[in-house]
């Protein structure tokens, strides 16, 4: 779920070649099929990744030309519960089979089709856990397809765990921020990181309080900067080359937003709505809900580090904020 109000200073890629339902070979190990669910927060749609080792890397016996993927595969983020997309994934993998279905987090545009795909191919679903907020009334406002409150993985996975496939290995990398149960997945064979919604190729990510945390997001950005992947593949948008430069630009953008919010509060107490109306005056007002969530996440962090104070006992979307003395 990305934020279309992001700064142009980040080197976003807004155009890339693809066709809905077509399986594109991106690297020797990685294929991608994009679901036809475009929107203001999913961009062109949800990209589902298929990981299969080339023939010379797999242990199983099978027919095929040298380098052709034939072993059982892993699927990352099967996308929404969209029948044409699920069928396209099944058609692309049914000859070699599926061993793992991996979920970055519990928003429906990432995991909504997981159970339907699992029933078709027989593979278990791996994830951090159910959606972390049980009651919709306590959750962030739904953007696009919202949360999958019924999602339950078959197998729980945690940070640092290594998932072994037939000729490939995937490391689980916990990256809370956008949502507390967000995971990235590192394909160790090719040093590729599948970033879900943590790092987006076309826009910054919306942080979704109360469960999403800007402080956690900064920590997760720093975590990725210490890693050595050379390519990021987000669920939405184009591949990200030179990912460290891109991640540093995202971090700088977030610090810029901190500065803009503090500048407004230096002029006097403000509500989130008042801040959004100034900082996001040039965008479609239909996107102001997402902008408000990001400002809210920034303010929670600024209150935590005692830069900003809130008139209420706890920061809330409707609270009045002012600079801490």
C-alpha angles and dihedrals in degrees: 000000000000134000113241090194093073128133121269088222089083110083096243122175112221101175130053135149120258142125124217114258095010120124108228123194107227101170134354089274104030134071127173137206119186120213119228095243104112119169146142091283102029095047107199092356141275115318114213116201125213117201119199129157116238115255095262090057101049125091096209122088119244145141123264145098121288109283094016112131110244108146126095110285142216121233121209119204105349088203129220126350090268115147098211091050094047090049091049090053091048093048091050094051109027096096094055100027134226124266102177138024108198123196124201094196145332104272113121096237086064106034107015093102096042098100094045091050092046091054091051098047103025096233123139122245118240123201146137092258144282121323105296096228112063100187117061089210090063095045131090116273111278115258115197107324097359129204128333100230092179097055115123121169121222092220126030118222132191141197115297096015116141117221112203120210132173100294097343138079127206126195121210112229116190111217110173118183111086084051129347096248096051116137133185121203125219118207098212094195093065104018092243123149120208101210105187106194096331094090116019125198096213106032144358120279124258112238109216117209139222089042097019115075131201090201090055090046092056090048091050091050089053089049092057092047088062092055128085106226112137098199134040121204111194124196089240124043139359129333114275116230120193089025098182091058089047093048092049089052091052090050091049090050091054091050088050089055089051088054094048092050092048090049090055092048091050086067091056142290115323140182120229090252091056092049092048092049089058103036094042100033092127098055133082109280089227086073094053092094090063091044090051091053091053093048089048091052091050091049093050089055093045089051090049092055091044096244092116133029132208126218091222125068089252129023113262137173091256097043128118114241131199139168114280114245 
